[in-house]
């Protein structure tokens, strides 16, 4: 079964492809970081784009790339898309673990 370590291995082995989307940082949060995932869990990613690279096309292309790469549903958030002053945002920022690209 897919786990956090395997996700990071896959991200690392695809780091050149990920950089083509203008990614500065990509992090994992949610059930996979807490080791609470099930076979039905989606993969929650938090991303930050390089300056000038955050476009709708880059976001959507990255979404479909990750969905295909992992063959699972993906939840793709940007740091700026997180709601301000919300418990959800605090939880995400506290548990996110970033991949080394």
C-alpha positions in Angstrom: 0.0 0.0 0.0 1.1 3.6 -0.7 2.6 5.4 2.3 4.4 8.7 3.1 7.9 7.3 2.3 6.8 5.9 -1.0 5.1 9.2 -2.0 8.3 11.1 -1.2 10.4 8.6 -3.2 8.1 9.0 -6.2 8.2 12.8 -5.9 12.0 12.7 -5.7 12.4 10.4 -8.7 10.1 12.8 -10.7 11.6 16.1 -9.4 12.8 17.3 -12.8 9.3 16.8 -14.2 7.8 18.6 -11.2 10.1 21.6 -11.7 8.8 22.0 -15.2 5.5 23.1 -13.6 7.2 26.0 -11.8 7.1 24.3 -8.4 9.2 25.9 -5.6 8.0 23.5 -2.9 5.7 20.6 -2.6 4.5 19.2 0.7 2.3 16.4 1.9 -0.3 16.8 4.6 -3.4 14.9 5.7 -3.9 11.3 6.4 -0.6 10.2 4.7 1.5 12.4 7.0 -0.3 11.0 10.1 -0.1 7.4 8.8 -3.9 7.2 8.9 -4.5 6.6 5.2 -6.8 3.9 3.8 -7.0 2.5 0.3 -9.7 5.2 -0.4 -7.7 8.1 0.9 -6.8 10.9 -1.5 -3.3 12.5 -1.4 -3.2 16.0 0.0 -0.4 18.2 -1.4 0.5 21.8 -0.5 2.4 23.6 -3.2 4.2 26.9 -3.6 5.1 28.1 -7.1 8.2 30.1 -8.1 7.6 33.8 -8.7 5.7 34.4 -12.0 5.0 30.6 -12.5 1.6 30.4 -10.7 -0.8 30.1 -13.6 -4.0 28.2 -14.1 -2.4 26.0 -16.7 0.6 25.1 -14.5 -1.8 24.3 -11.6 -4.1 22.1 -13.7 -1.3 20.4 -15.5 0.4 19.6 -12.2 -2.9 18.3 -10.8 -3.4 15.9 -13.6 0.3 14.9 -13.6 0.1 14.0 -9.9 -3.2 12.2 -10.3 -1.7 10.1 -13.1 1.6 9.6 -11.3 0.0 8.2 -8.2 -3.2 6.8 -9.8 -5.2 8.3 -6.9 -7.4 11.3 -6.3 -5.4 14.4 -5.4 -6.2 17.4 -3.3 -3.9 20.2 -4.4 -3.7 23.4 -2.4 -1.5 26.4 -2.6 -0.4 28.2 0.5 -2.2 31.3 -0.7 -5.5 29.4 -1.2 -5.7 28.3 2.4 -8.3 30.2 4.4 -7.0 32.8 6.8 -7.5 32.3 10.5 -9.0 28.9 10.2 -8.3 25.7 12.2 -7.9 23.9 8.9 -5.1 26.2 7.9 -3.3 25.9 11.2 -3.6 22.1 11.0 -2.2 22.0 7.5 0.7 24.3 8.2 1.6 22.3 11.4 1.6 18.9 9.8 2.9 19.6 6.2 6.1 17.8 5.3 8.0 19.1 2.3 9.7 17.0 -0.3 13.2 17.8 -1.3 13.2 18.7 -5.0 
